[in-house]
């Protein structure tokens, strides 16, 4: 048994870079089955929250993550022309999500958090929305009264018929990156603090990958330094060069169990995993567990 214990110590030491204390990243996304998923930067996927009982069957979208408060935002599209509603879930405590109220439009299909606000580009248009939030003494958000503002994307932005998403993400310094639905456009916008108004100049970067990737979902890692992407159709994960759109394929993919394969939208990343989230569904942990069990059995037989 001593040999088995030594092996486990070695295993934990070897695996240490993937643990929360070693700058790990846990990405959060909404699936096509209205579940919130967590994916580690090692490719381990967990189903952490079923939203169906709260929001019904309308597929949620517009995910965004405030890492400083561990708050994951998502939008529930309106039906019959009604406006969408904005919700949030506390990732650190994994409690029941809360509705914050209505958004100005029917269905955000992308989302990001920055500067105390929820942001999205209205699908098929050049309108960028900023929804300001305010906080109580415990850090719980509410929609700020009169806090909705808009700006118009101009310059190298795709034509109206092509500006479908895809996803957006905003860096810690306020640079918004956007990918269109068919991957043919990857662009950035430098944002200012406070309410939006007037024109917001777009800078074209190129495409996402040499041929474009359909509905690439975006998130920075927990350190805010590396841009990750997940292809909606295949579940394949990449890192993305923000200066060129070039992709580096990672060694894992993730799929949901919903109507279609991919994540509806990615929101962001935490440096710590969600508590009490159940058993991982798939990923490199399977091989790791197999090696561990085989090694323990082998060690016991030698005693």
C-alpha positions in Angstrom: 0.0 0.0 0.0 3.0 2.3 0.5 3.8 2.1 -3.2 0.2 3.1 -4.0 0.4 6.1 -1.6 3.6 7.2 -3.2 2.1 7.0 -6.6 -0.9 9.1 -5.5 1.5 11.8 -4.1 3.3 11.8 -7.4 0.0 12.0 -9.3 -1.2 14.9 -7.3 2.1 16.7 -7.7 2.1 16.1 -11.4 -1.4 17.3 -11.7 -0.9 20.5 -9.6 -0.8 23.0 -12.5 -4.5 22.2 -13.2 -5.6 22.9 -9.6 -7.1 26.3 -8.6 -4.0 27.4 -6.7 -2.0 27.3 -9.9 -3.8 29.9 -12.1 -6.4 27.4 -13.4 -9.3 28.6 -15.5 -12.9 27.4 -15.3 -15.0 28.6 -18.2 -18.8 29.0 -18.0 -21.3 28.6 -20.8 -25.0 28.0 -21.4 -25.9 24.9 -23.3 -28.7 24.4 -25.9 -30.5 22.4 -23.2 -30.6 25.4 -20.8 -27.9 24.1 -18.5 -24.9 26.0 -17.2 -21.7 24.2 -18.0 -18.2 24.5 -16.4 -15.2 23.5 -18.5 -11.7 23.5 -17.0 -8.6 24.5 -19.1 -7.7 20.8 -19.0 -11.0 20.0 -20.8 -13.1 18.6 -18.0 -16.7 19.4 -18.5 -19.3 19.6 -15.7 -23.1 20.3 -15.8 -23.4 22.7 -12.8 -26.9 24.1 -13.0 -30.2 23.2 -14.8 -32.1 26.4 -15.7 -35.1 24.7 -17.3 -37.4 24.9 -14.2 -36.8 28.7 -14.1 -36.8 29.7 -17.7 -38.7 27.0 -19.6 -37.7 25.7 -23.0 -36.7 29.0 -24.7 -33.0 28.6 -25.2 -31.0 31.1 -23.1 -28.1 33.1 -24.6 -26.1 36.3 -24.0 -23.8 34.9 -21.3 -21.4 37.2 -19.5 -19.2 36.8 -16.4 -18.1 39.3 -13.7 -15.1 37.4 -12.3 -14.5 39.9 -9.5 -18.0 39.1 -8.0 -18.3 35.6 -9.4 -21.6 36.6 -11.1 -22.6 34.8 -14.3 -25.2 36.7 -16.3 -27.5 35.3 -19.0 -30.4 36.5 -21.1 -33.8 34.7 -21.6 -35.2 35.7 -25.0 -38.6 37.2 -25.1 -41.4 35.4 -26.9 -44.0 37.0 -29.2 -41.9 40.2 -29.6 -41.5 40.7 -25.8 -38.2 42.0 -24.4 -35.7 39.5 -23.1 -35.0 39.3 -19.3 -31.5 39.4 -17.7 -30.7 36.9 -15.0 -27.6 36.2 -12.9 -26.2 33.2 -11.0 -23.6 33.4 -8.3 -20.9 30.9 -9.4 -19.0 30.9 -6.1 -22.0 29.8 -4.0 -24.0 28.0 -6.8 -27.4 29.2 -5.5 -30.6 29.6 -7.5 -30.3 32.3 -10.3 -32.2 35.5 -9.9 -34.0 37.6 -12.5 -33.0 41.3 -12.7 -35.7 42.5 -15.1 -36.2 43.3 -18.8 -33.6 44.3 -21.4 -34.3 46.8 -24.2 -34.6 44.1 -27.0 -36.0 40.7 -27.5 -33.0 38.4 -27.8 -29.3 39.1 -27.1 -27.3 36.4 -28.9 -24.0 37.5 -27.4 -22.9 39.1 -24.1 -20.0 40.4 -22.1 -19.4 42.1 -18.7 -17.1 45.2 -18.2 -17.1 48.5 -16.3 -20.1 47.6 -14.1 -22.3 46.8 -17.0 -23.7 44.1 -19.2 -23.0 44.5 -22.9 -24.3 43.0 -26.2 -24.6 43.7 -29.9 -28.1 43.5 -31.2 -28.3 40.6 -33.6 -28.1 41.6 -37.3 -27.5 45.3 -36.5 -24.6 47.7 -35.7 -26.1 48.7 -32.3 -24.0 48.1 -29.2 -26.0 48.0 -25.9 -24.6 48.9 -22.5 -26.8 48.0 -19.5 -25.5 49.6 -16.4 -25.8 47.7 -13.1 -25.9 48.9 -9.5 -25.0 47.0 -6.4 -26.3 46.8 -2.8 -24.1 46.5 0.3 -23.7 42.7 -0.3 -22.6 43.2 -3.9 -25.9 41.9 -5.4 -26.7 43.5 -8.7 -29.8 45.3 -9.9 -30.5 47.1 -13.2 -29.6 50.8 -12.8 -32.5 53.1 -13.4 -32.0 54.8 -16.7 -28.8 52.8 -17.2 -29.4 51.5 -20.7 -27.4 53.3 -23.5 -26.4 52.5 -27.0 -23.7 53.3 -29.6 -23.4 52.6 -33.3 -20.6 50.4 -34.7 -19.0 52.0 -37.7 -15.9 51.5 -39.9 -14.9 47.9 -40.7 -18.0 46.4 -39.1 -19.7 43.7 -41.3 -22.8 44.6 -43.3 -26.1 44.3 -41.5 -26.8 40.9 -43.1 -23.5 39.5 -41.9 -23.3 41.0 -38.4 -24.8 37.9 -36.7 -23.0 36.1 -33.8 -20.9 34.4 -32.8 -19.9 36.0 -29.6 -18.3 39.1 -28.0 -15.8 39.4 -25.2 -14.3 42.4 -23.4 -10.7 42.6 -22.1 -9.8 44.1 -18.7 -8.7 47.3 -20.5 -12.0 47.7 -22.4 -11.3 46.2 -25.8 -14.3 44.4 -27.2 -13.6 41.5 -29.6 -16.4 40.1 -31.8 -16.7 37.0 -34.0 -19.6 36.7 -36.5 -21.8 33.6 -36.9 -19.9 32.2 -39.9 -16.5 33.2 -38.7 -15.8 35.5 -41.7 -15.3 38.6 -39.5 -13.2 39.0 -36.3 -13.0 42.6 -35.2 -12.3 44.8 -32.1 -13.7 48.0 -30.6 -11.9 50.2 -28.0 -14.6 51.2 -25.4 -14.7 54.1 -23.0 -16.0 54.2 -19.5 -19.5 55.2 -18.7 -22.6 55.5 -20.8 -22.4 54.8 -24.6 -23.3 57.4 -27.2 -22.5 58.1 -30.8 -20.2 56.1 -33.1 -17.9 53.3 -31.9 -15.1 52.7 -34.4 -14.4 49.1 -35.4 -11.0 47.8 -36.4 -11.0 44.6 -38.6 -8.6 41.9 -37.5 -9.5 39.3 -40.1 -11.4 36.0 -39.8 -11.4 33.4 -37.0 -9.1 30.8 -38.5 -8.1 30.6 -42.2 -11.5 29.4 -43.3 -13.6 30.8 -40.5 -15.2 28.8 -37.7 -19.0 28.8 -37.4 -20.4 30.5 -34.3 -17.1 30.7 -32.3 -17.8 31.3 -28.6 -15.3 33.5 -26.8 -13.8 33.8 -23.3 -10.6 35.1 -21.8 -8.9 32.8 -19.3 -9.2 33.6 -15.5 -6.0 35.8 -15.7 -7.5 37.8 -18.6 -4.4 37.2 -20.8 -5.4 34.4 -23.3 -8.4 34.4 -25.5 -10.1 31.0 -25.8 -12.7 29.9 -28.3 -15.1 27.0 -28.7 -16.7 26.1 -32.0 -20.4 25.7 -31.7 -20.8 22.9 -34.3 -18.0 20.6 -33.3 -17.3 21.6 -29.7 -13.6 21.9 -30.5 -11.6 24.3 -28.3 -8.8 26.8 -29.4 -6.7 29.6 -28.2 -7.1 32.7 -30.5 -4.4 35.2 -31.4 -6.1 38.6 -30.8 -3.9 40.3 -33.4 -4.6 38.0 -36.3 -7.4 35.6 -35.5 -5.0 32.6 -35.9 -6.2 29.5 -34.0 -4.2 27.0 -32.0 -6.2 23.8 -31.6 -6.4 22.4 -28.1 -6.5 18.7 -27.2 -10.1 18.6 -26.1 -13.7 19.3 -27.3 -16.9 19.7 -25.4 -20.5 19.0 -26.3 -23.9 19.5 -24.6 -26.8 17.2 -24.4 -29.4 19.6 -25.8 -31.1 20.1 -29.1 -27.8 20.7 -30.9 -24.2 20.1 -30.1 -22.6 23.4 -29.0 -22.8 25.9 -26.3 -25.2 28.7 -27.0 -22.8 31.3 -25.5 -19.7 31.5 -23.3 -19.6 34.0 -20.5 -16.1 34.0 -18.9 -13.8 32.2 -16.6 -13.1 31.9 -12.9 -9.9 30.9 -11.1 -11.9 28.5 -8.8 -14.4 25.8 -9.6 -18.1 25.8 -8.7 -18.8 24.1 -5.4 -21.0 21.0 -5.2 -21.3 20.7 -8.9 -21.4 16.9 -9.2 -19.2 14.5 -11.2 -17.3 15.6 -14.4 -19.0 14.4 -17.5 -16.1 13.9 -19.8 -12.5 14.9 -20.4 -8.9 13.9 -19.6 -9.9 12.9 -16.0 -11.2 9.6 -17.4 -7.7 8.5 -18.5 -6.2 9.9 -15.3 -8.7 7.9 -13.1 -8.0 4.7 -15.1 -4.3 5.0 -14.6 -4.8 5.7 -10.9 -7.0 2.7 -10.3 -4.8 0.3 -12.3 -1.7 1.5 -10.4 -3.4 1.0 -7.0 -4.5 -2.5 -7.9 -1.0 -3.3 -9.1 0.6 -1.9 -6.0 -1.8 -3.9 -3.7 -1.0 -7.2 -5.6 2.7 -6.6 -4.9 2.2 -6.4 -1.1 
